[in-house]
Amino acid sequence: VEEGSKAAAVGLQVGDELIIINEIPLSGYRQEAICLVKGSHKTLSLVVKR
């Protein structure tokens, strides 16, 4: 999470693990998460493991 980024602005922290994006459980692959984020419109629903 980079300082000044959108992720930081919504409260994500270094070490947080995304486990669900827009109601789709992630299997642990980084590319999968990137595709879901990029394919989303302006709003994301995230479930984070801290």
HELIX and SHEET records of a PDB file:
HELIX    1   1 LYS A    6  ALA A    9  1                                   4    
HELIX    2   2 ARG A   30  GLY A   39  1                                  10    
SHEET    1   A 3 ILE A  24  PRO A  25  0                                        
SHEET    2   A 3 GLU A  17  ILE A  21 -1                                        
SHEET    3   A 3 LEU A  46  LYS A  49 -1                                        
END                                                                             
